[in-house]
C-alpha cells in the first residue's frame, strides 16, 4: 500500500519540477531575446529617431522635399566604410539644397559656436552654415554607415579626429566649402579672443573657408574677436596677422575686440542694429 500511495505523489512532484524547469528556461530565453534586441537597437543607434530628427528639422524650411533630401543624404554614406566617405559623395545632396548668395549676411566662426548661434538665432541679420537647411538638420548629429549594411548608424561612428574622410567630417567640409563659395560683399567672422591662437591654421575656417573668399566677389572680412574679462589676446595677435596675409588681394581686412558680455546684452534688444553689437 505504501508504494501504491507514493507512486502518484512522486509523479506529481516530478511534473512540478519539470514545469518549474520549463518556466525557468522560458524566462531565460525571453531575457536573451530582450538583451539581443537591446544590443541590436544600440548598435543601430536608433535610426528611426535620427531620421525623425532630420525630417522634423527639415520641415522647418517650408517647401522642401524632405524625403528626397533624406534619400540623397543616405546615398552619400550608407554601405560605405565609415572612414572612407569622400567629400564628393555629398555633392548631389548639396546641389539639391544649395546655399544661395546672401551678400553682407554671411558670418563664420571658429571656437565661438555658442555665442554666434545665440546671436543668429534671435537676430536674423547674419547667417551661419548651421542656420541653413543642411546645416540645421545635421548640427550636433553623429551618423555613419557600415560596409555591407543599408542602415544608418548614430552610434559607434568615428569621431572628428579619428579619420579625415569620416561621414560627418566630409559632410561639414563640403558644406563649409559651399557656404564659403556663396559668400559675397562684406563677410564677418567671430573668433575666440580667450585662446592664444584665435586663427588656428588647421581649423575649418582656415583650411576650407578662407581660401574661398575671392575678390572682387568678397569685398571685406571683419574679425569680431570675442573677448572675456581677462583675455590677453587682442587684434595684434600674430595668428590674426597670418589671417590677413592669407586673404585674397583686394579684400579689406579689419578686426575689433568685443566683450562677449556686450554681444549678449545686444542680442535681445531689437532696437539695436546688428553692426552696433560690435
Residue pairs with C-beta under 8 A, 6 or more apart in sequence:
42 155
43 153
43 155
43 156
44 151
44 153
44 154
45 143
45 152
45 153
45 154
45 155
45 156
45 157
46 154
46 155
47 151
47 152
47 153
47 154
49 154
50 141
50 143
50 152
50 154
51 70
51 152
53 137
53 141
54 66
54 70
54 73
54 137
54 138
54 141
55 66
55 67
55 70
57 136
57 137
58 64
58 66
58 69
58 70
58 133
58 136
58 137
59 66
60 136
61 133
61 136
64 97
64 133
68 96
69 93
69 96
69 97
69 133
69 134
69 137
72 92
72 93
72 96
73 90
73 93
74 145
74 152
75 89
75 92
75 93
76 85
76 89
76 90
76 92
76 93
76 167
76 170
76 171
77 85
77 89
77 143
77 144
77 145
77 152
77 167
78 145
78 149
78 150
78 151
78 152
79 145
79 146
79 147
79 148
79 149
79 150
80 89
80 145
80 147
80 167
81 146
81 147
82 144
82 145
82 146
82 153
82 157
82 158
82 163
82 166
82 167
83 158
83 162
83 163
83 165
83 166
84 163
84 165
85 144
85 145
85 165
85 166
85 167
85 170
86 165
86 170
87 165
87 170
87 173
87 174
87 177
88 174
89 170
90 170
90 171
90 174
90 175
91 174
93 134
94 134
94 174
94 175
94 178
97 132
97 133
97 134
98 178
98 182
99 129
99 132
99 175
99 178
99 179
99 181
99 182
100 182
101 182
101 183
101 184
102 127
102 182
102 184
103 184
103 185
103 186
104 184
104 185
104 186
105 125
105 126
105 127
106 126
106 127
106 179
106 180
106 182
106 183
106 184
106 187
106 188
107 116
107 120
107 126
107 127
107 128
107 187
107 188
107 189
107 190
108 128
108 129
108 180
108 187
108 188
108 189
108 190
108 205
108 209
109 116
109 128
109 189
109 190
109 191
109 205
110 189
110 190
110 191
110 192
110 198
110 199
110 200
110 203
110 204
110 205
110 206
111 191
111 192
111 195
111 198
111 200
111 203
112 190
112 191
112 192
112 226
115 190
115 226
115 260
115 263
115 264
116 128
116 190
117 128
117 130
117 131
118 264
118 267
119 126
119 263
119 267
119 277
120 126
120 127
120 128
120 131
122 267
122 268
123 267
123 274
123 277
125 273
125 274
126 188
126 274
128 135
129 135
129 175
129 176
129 179
130 136
130 139
132 179
134 175
135 175
135 179
138 171
138 172
141 154
141 168
142 154
142 155
142 157
142 168
143 152
143 153
143 154
143 157
143 167
143 168
144 152
144 153
144 156
144 157
144 158
144 166
144 167
144 168
145 151
145 152
145 153
145 167
146 153
157 166
157 167
157 168
158 166
158 167
158 168
159 166
160 166
160 168
160 169
163 169
172 204
173 204
173 208
176 204
176 208
176 209
177 208
177 209
177 212
179 209
180 208
180 209
180 210
180 212
180 213
181 212
183 212
183 213
183 217
183 218
184 217
184 218
185 218
185 219
185 220
186 219
186 220
186 222
187 213
187 218
187 220
187 221
187 222
188 221
188 222
188 224
189 205
189 221
189 222
189 223
189 224
190 224
190 226
191 198
191 199
191 223
191 224
191 225
191 226
191 240
192 198
192 225
192 226
193 225
193 226
193 227
193 228
193 231
193 233
193 234
193 257
194 226
194 227
194 228
194 231
194 233
195 233
196 232
196 233
197 237
197 239
198 223
198 225
198 233
198 237
198 239
198 240
199 205
199 206
199 237
199 239
199 240
199 242
199 243
200 206
200 239
201 207
201 239
201 242
206 243
206 246
210 243
210 246
210 247
211 246
213 221
213 247
213 248
213 251
214 248
215 248
215 249
215 250
215 251
216 250
218 248
218 251
219 251
219 252
220 251
220 252
220 253
220 254
221 247
221 251
221 252
221 253
221 254
222 254
222 255
222 256
223 235
223 240
223 243
223 253
223 254
223 255
223 256
224 256
224 258
224 263
224 278
225 233
225 234
225 235
225 240
225 255
225 256
225 257
225 258
226 258
226 259
226 260
226 263
227 233
227 234
227 257
227 258
227 259
227 260
228 259
228 260
229 259
231 257
234 257
235 255
235 256
235 257
240 255
243 253
244 253
247 253
256 278
258 277
258 278
262 277
262 278
263 277
263 278
266 272
266 276
266 277
267 277
